[in-house]
């Protein structure tokens, strides 16, 4: 199995790194708190990145989603680049939100052109003018609210399962990438911060916390990539989301533990990743809901994979 990026994928990744380094990052996300970076979405759309899943494939879409998440892009880019196309939905507008139910908080509520709505076994697409928004104050870095749909277009039989599986992959991608970024941010802190005449990162207790979070973040990344490739198999997509929830919670705890009180201040910047991890940790019902999906789909998965 070749796990290296192809030449074309590496070129795509290099372009994405440069774009997000210039157009995103914690400082810009903080400045845009409570709104959406429409200029960034227009830039991604203009370069064809929003439709890369259909044009190139799921792995290329994963790369866009990973870099957007690492850079805490202040827009629902993962929903548009990866989740919608992976679920088989075409001709989506640039800004797409994801709604699990009217009673559950949705990210970017009130800032999207349309919403993909999960309603049991089916999914629907609702326009921005066809919903009522109740904005909710949130301590996470996302604008949050409840989305109540007045009118929507059903997306066909099986669309609910397809959307849920793709959404599970999206959660995994975002958690893996943001957890890696948070660990790297914390690692720089413990390298530069000295106590007792030495960097605090030289202490084994600090190293263990960051090493564990780093390994879990990378495991989440690879589980997400596998889930994207096998997006019709809920055993794989739900397993990725379950592990992602564990990674989100542990990374939040470990990075804030080693950074200390400065980590919770807005100006320091780490909360741009970590509070997003907490929001993702609860999405689609959280770890227990994903784990139940793993258990429910396990027998089907064994039947499909055993010779």
C-alpha positions as CSV (number, residue, x, y, z in Angstrom):
1,X,0.0,0.0,0.0
2,X,1.4,3.4,-1.1
3,X,0.6,6.0,1.5
4,X,2.6,8.8,-0.2
5,X,0.9,11.6,-2.1
6,X,1.2,11.5,-5.8
7,X,3.0,14.3,-7.7
8,X,-0.4,15.9,-8.5
9,X,-1.6,15.6,-4.9
10,X,1.6,17.1,-3.6
11,X,1.3,20.1,-5.9
12,X,-2.3,20.5,-4.8
13,X,-1.2,20.3,-1.1
14,X,1.5,22.9,-1.7
15,X,-1.0,25.3,-3.3
16,X,-3.4,24.8,-0.4
17,X,-0.7,25.5,2.2
18,X,0.2,28.7,0.5
19,X,-3.4,29.9,0.0
20,X,-4.4,29.2,3.6
21,X,-1.2,30.7,5.0
22,X,-2.1,33.9,3.2
23,X,-5.8,34.0,3.7
24,X,-6.6,32.2,7.0
25,X,-5.1,31.4,10.4
26,X,-6.0,32.0,14.1
27,X,-5.6,35.8,13.9
28,X,-8.0,36.1,11.0
29,X,-10.4,33.6,12.5
30,X,-10.5,35.7,15.7
31,X,-11.1,38.9,13.7
32,X,-14.0,37.2,11.9
33,X,-15.6,35.7,15.1
34,X,-19.3,35.3,14.7
35,X,-19.4,35.5,10.9
36,X,-18.1,33.8,7.8
37,X,-15.1,34.5,5.6
38,X,-16.9,34.9,2.3
39,X,-13.7,36.2,0.6
40,X,-12.0,32.9,1.4
41,X,-14.8,30.9,0.1
42,X,-14.8,33.0,-3.1
43,X,-11.1,32.4,-3.5
44,X,-11.6,28.6,-3.1
45,X,-14.4,28.6,-5.5
46,X,-12.4,30.7,-8.0
47,X,-9.6,28.2,-8.0
48,X,-11.9,25.2,-8.4
49,X,-11.1,23.8,-4.9
50,X,-14.8,23.6,-3.9
51,X,-15.5,21.0,-6.6
52,X,-12.3,19.0,-6.4
53,X,-14.1,15.9,-5.1
54,X,-16.1,15.6,-8.3
55,X,-13.1,16.7,-10.5
56,X,-10.3,14.6,-8.9
57,X,-11.6,12.4,-6.1
58,X,-12.2,12.0,-2.4
59,X,-8.5,12.1,-1.4
60,X,-8.0,15.4,-3.1
61,X,-11.1,16.8,-1.3
62,X,-9.6,15.4,1.9
63,X,-6.5,17.5,1.4
64,X,-8.5,20.7,0.9
65,X,-10.5,19.9,4.1
66,X,-7.4,19.1,6.1
67,X,-5.6,22.3,5.2
68,X,-8.8,24.4,5.8
69,X,-9.2,22.8,9.2
70,X,-5.6,23.3,10.3
71,X,-5.8,27.0,9.3
72,X,-9.1,27.4,11.2
73,X,-10.7,28.8,8.1
74,X,-13.7,30.8,9.2
75,X,-16.2,29.1,6.9
76,X,-18.1,25.8,6.4
77,X,-15.6,24.7,3.8
78,X,-15.5,21.1,4.8
79,X,-19.2,20.7,4.4
80,X,-19.0,22.1,0.8
81,X,-15.7,20.6,-0.3
82,X,-16.1,17.1,1.2
83,X,-19.3,16.2,3.0
84,X,-21.9,17.3,0.4
85,X,-20.0,15.8,-2.6
86,X,-19.1,12.6,-0.7
87,X,-22.8,12.1,0.0
88,X,-23.5,12.4,-3.8
89,X,-25.1,15.8,-3.7
90,X,-24.3,18.1,-6.7
91,X,-24.7,21.7,-7.7
92,X,-24.4,23.0,-4.1
93,X,-24.0,26.7,-3.5
94,X,-20.6,27.9,-2.0
95,X,-21.8,28.2,1.6
96,X,-23.5,25.0,2.9
97,X,-24.4,24.3,6.5
98,X,-25.2,20.9,8.1
99,X,-28.3,20.5,10.3
100,X,-28.9,17.3,12.3
101,X,-32.3,18.4,13.7
102,X,-34.2,21.6,14.6
103,X,-33.4,21.1,18.3
104,X,-29.6,20.6,17.9
105,X,-27.2,23.5,17.5
106,X,-25.8,23.9,14.0
107,X,-22.5,25.5,13.1
108,X,-22.6,28.6,10.9
109,X,-26.4,28.9,11.4
110,X,-27.7,32.0,9.6
111,X,-24.5,32.5,7.5
112,X,-25.1,29.9,4.7
113,X,-26.7,29.9,1.3
114,X,-28.3,26.5,1.9
115,X,-28.5,23.8,4.5
116,X,-28.2,20.0,4.2
117,X,-30.7,18.7,6.7
118,X,-30.6,15.2,8.1
119,X,-34.1,13.9,8.9
120,X,-33.9,10.2,9.9
121,X,-33.5,8.0,6.9
122,X,-33.7,10.9,4.4
123,X,-31.9,14.2,3.7
124,X,-33.1,17.5,2.3
125,X,-31.7,20.7,0.9
126,X,-33.2,23.9,2.3
127,X,-32.3,27.4,0.9
128,X,-31.2,30.1,3.2
129,X,-34.5,31.9,2.7
130,X,-36.5,28.8,3.6
131,X,-35.3,28.5,7.2
132,X,-35.8,30.3,10.5
133,X,-32.6,30.9,12.5
134,X,-32.4,31.2,16.3
135,X,-28.9,32.5,17.0
136,X,-27.3,31.1,20.2
137,X,-24.4,32.6,22.1
138,X,-21.6,30.1,22.2
139,X,-18.2,29.8,23.8
140,X,-16.9,27.8,20.8
141,X,-15.2,29.6,18.0
142,X,-18.2,28.9,15.7
143,X,-21.3,31.0,15.1
144,X,-24.0,28.7,16.4
145,X,-27.8,28.5,16.2
146,X,-30.8,26.4,15.7
147,X,-32.1,26.0,12.1
148,X,-35.9,25.4,11.7
149,X,-36.8,24.4,8.2
150,X,-40.0,25.8,6.6
151,X,-39.5,24.3,3.1
152,X,-36.9,22.0,1.7
153,X,-36.3,19.7,-1.3
154,X,-35.9,16.0,-0.5
155,X,-32.8,14.4,-1.8
156,X,-34.1,10.9,-2.4
157,X,-34.1,7.4,-0.9
158,X,-31.0,6.6,1.1
159,X,-29.9,10.2,1.2
160,X,-30.0,10.3,5.0
161,X,-27.6,7.5,5.4
162,X,-25.3,8.9,2.8
163,X,-25.2,12.3,4.4
164,X,-24.6,10.9,7.9
165,X,-21.7,8.8,6.7
166,X,-20.1,11.7,4.8
167,X,-20.7,13.9,7.9
168,X,-18.9,11.4,10.1
169,X,-15.9,11.6,7.7
170,X,-16.1,15.4,7.8
171,X,-16.0,15.4,11.6
172,X,-13.0,13.1,11.6
173,X,-11.1,15.2,9.1
174,X,-11.7,18.4,11.1
175,X,-10.8,16.8,14.4
176,X,-7.6,15.2,13.2
177,X,-6.3,18.3,11.5
178,X,-7.2,20.7,14.3
179,X,-5.8,18.4,16.9
180,X,-2.5,18.2,15.1
181,X,-2.4,22.0,14.8
182,X,-3.2,22.4,18.5
183,X,-0.5,19.9,19.5
184,X,2.1,21.7,17.4
185,X,1.0,25.1,18.9
186,X,1.4,23.7,22.4
187,X,4.8,22.1,21.5
188,X,6.2,25.4,20.5
189,X,5.1,26.8,23.9
190,X,6.7,24.1,26.0
191,X,9.9,24.5,23.9
192,X,10.1,28.2,24.6
193,X,8.8,28.2,28.2
194,X,11.4,27.5,30.8
195,X,11.1,26.5,34.5
196,X,13.8,25.3,36.8
197,X,16.4,26.3,34.2
198,X,15.1,24.1,31.4
199,X,12.3,24.0,28.8
200,X,9.1,22.5,30.3
201,X,8.9,20.3,27.2
202,X,11.9,18.4,28.5
203,X,9.9,17.0,31.4
204,X,8.6,13.5,30.7
205,X,5.1,14.2,32.0
206,X,4.7,17.0,29.4
207,X,6.1,14.9,26.6
208,X,3.8,12.0,27.3
209,X,0.7,14.2,27.1
210,X,1.7,15.8,23.8
211,X,3.0,12.5,22.3
212,X,-0.3,10.8,23.1
213,X,-2.4,13.5,21.5
214,X,-0.1,13.7,18.5
215,X,-0.4,10.0,17.8
216,X,-4.2,10.1,18.3
217,X,-4.5,13.0,15.9
218,X,-2.6,11.2,13.2
219,X,-4.6,8.1,13.8
220,X,-7.7,10.1,13.4
221,X,-6.4,11.6,10.1
222,X,-5.8,8.1,8.6
223,X,-9.1,6.8,9.8
224,X,-10.8,9.8,8.2
225,X,-8.9,9.2,4.9
226,X,-10.0,5.5,5.0
227,X,-13.5,6.5,5.7
228,X,-13.6,8.9,2.8
229,X,-12.4,6.2,0.5
230,X,-15.0,3.7,1.8
231,X,-17.7,6.3,2.4
232,X,-20.5,3.8,1.7
233,X,-19.4,1.7,4.7
234,X,-20.8,3.0,8.0
235,X,-18.6,0.7,10.0
236,X,-15.6,2.6,8.8
237,X,-17.1,6.1,8.8
238,X,-18.6,5.7,12.3
239,X,-15.5,4.1,13.7
240,X,-13.5,7.1,12.4
241,X,-15.9,9.6,14.0
242,X,-15.9,7.6,17.3
243,X,-12.2,7.8,17.6
244,X,-12.2,11.4,16.5
245,X,-14.4,12.2,19.5
246,X,-11.8,10.6,21.9
247,X,-9.1,12.5,20.2
248,X,-10.9,15.8,20.5
249,X,-11.5,15.5,24.2
250,X,-8.1,14.2,25.0
251,X,-6.3,16.8,22.9
252,X,-8.3,19.6,24.5
253,X,-7.3,18.4,28.0
254,X,-3.7,17.7,27.2
255,X,-2.8,20.9,25.3
256,X,-4.4,23.1,27.9
257,X,-2.8,21.2,30.7
258,X,0.8,21.8,29.4
259,X,0.2,25.4,28.2
260,X,-1.5,26.5,31.5
261,X,-3.7,29.5,32.1
262,X,-2.5,31.5,29.1
263,X,-4.1,28.9,26.8
264,X,-7.6,30.0,27.7
265,X,-7.0,33.6,26.7
266,X,-8.4,34.7,23.3
267,X,-5.3,36.6,22.3
268,X,-3.0,33.6,22.8
269,X,-4.7,31.8,19.9
270,X,-4.9,28.2,21.0
271,X,-8.6,28.3,21.7
272,X,-9.3,28.8,18.0
273,X,-8.6,25.1,17.6
274,X,-9.5,23.7,21.0
275,X,-13.0,25.2,21.3
276,X,-13.8,24.0,17.8
277,X,-12.7,20.5,19.0
278,X,-15.3,20.6,21.8
279,X,-18.0,21.6,19.3
280,X,-17.1,18.7,16.9
281,X,-17.0,16.3,19.9
282,X,-20.8,16.7,20.3
283,X,-21.9,16.8,16.6
284,X,-24.3,14.1,15.3
285,X,-24.9,12.9,18.8
286,X,-21.2,12.6,19.9
287,X,-19.1,9.6,20.7
288,X,-21.9,7.4,22.0
289,X,-24.0,7.9,19.0
290,X,-21.1,7.1,16.6
291,X,-20.2,4.0,18.7
292,X,-23.7,2.7,18.5
293,X,-23.5,3.0,14.7
294,X,-20.3,1.0,14.8
295,X,-21.9,-1.7,16.8
296,X,-25.0,-1.8,14.6
297,X,-23.1,-2.0,11.4
298,X,-20.4,-4.5,12.6
299,X,-22.3,-7.6,11.5
300,X,-22.9,-6.2,8.0
301,X,-19.3,-5.1,7.8
302,X,-18.0,-8.7,8.7
303,X,-20.3,-10.2,6.1
304,X,-19.1,-7.9,3.4
305,X,-15.4,-8.3,4.1
306,X,-15.0,-12.0,5.0
307,X,-14.2,-14.3,2.0
